[in-house]
Amino acid sequence: MTYNIVVHGCRHPHWRDYVDQVERTDGFRISHIWDRDEQSLSAALSATGAQKFEPATPIKGASAILLLSETSFHVEDLAAILAWHLPMFIEKPLGASTTNVLLVSKAVADSGLPFHTGFFLRTVPALAKARKLIGSGKLGSIGYVRIRFAHNGVRAGWLRDNWILEPKFAGVGGFGDLAIHCIDLLQWWGLRPLVKGPSSYANIMGRTEAEDFGVSLVSYPGGTAVVEAGWVAGDGPILDIEVLGSRGTLRMRGEHLVVQIGDCGDNTNLGAVELDAGMGLRPFLHGISNGDWSECVAIDESVEANLVALGLKNEIEEP
């Protein structure tokens, strides 16, 4: 059996990552693509061999839809594709405002259809092992976490011509785009960030909102997390993690996540942390072929991470 995946929007920075993941998964193919930009659409159709479609007209034989359009159009685009009654992957963030996030979440929840979003850090085996360690209590009570997630997309030029740099289309900026992954990681690890917790945000690069790099303090029950994120840092992508518990620690050592239990315990390598946004689609493809959606991100979890990230962005102080 062949599963036909429909792509709604082909100009998101990760769209090619998702296409590659679909194409290297047995039994799956990209069958149709649509985008508002005709030039980009034409190039995508040529590159994939897919067909053009119209969002208002459901395609017979389609298995699922990937909604990768501009964040500001998510409410509008979702209204059209819900009529297809198919599993949907909606790229994060769900919306660039609280109102739009809640509109998208209500529509998805009311539909009862399978849902997933792009929190691909959940698919990294080393981070999943960290989740088990934290959840089992082997690290004790977690009092402090620091997560730095950044890349050099703006300075390296590969984001320069993308809509994600335009606040009217994306809305969340460089900090918000990557901070939401950090917030979800905390949430997934059971360190649920508090929407109303003490937070601060600084556009420390002194540039436009789209080219910023921010640092925030986020509270969670029992501790505080430092979140650093942006598009103008390092050689990218960079993920650096430190977790301090009463019985043990987690730290990045180069590309590897290492755990130490006890004051003088041996370091145990949990594995390399490889960053590939396309991997985040695996739980969704698994659900399509097997009917098991248990590893997909629940809509309420996606909403919560989105709202916390927006709460941090609302703390912006103009330079």
Helices and strands as residue ranges (DSSP letters): E 3-8, H 15-23, E 28-34, H 38-48, E 51-52, E 62-67, G 71-73, H 74-81, G 82-84, E 88-90, H 98-111, E 115-116, G 120-123, H 125-136, E 142-150, H 153-156, G 163-165, H 173-188, G 209-211, E 213-220, E 223-230, E 238-245, E 248-253, E 256-261, E 267-272, G 277-281, H 282-290, H 299-313
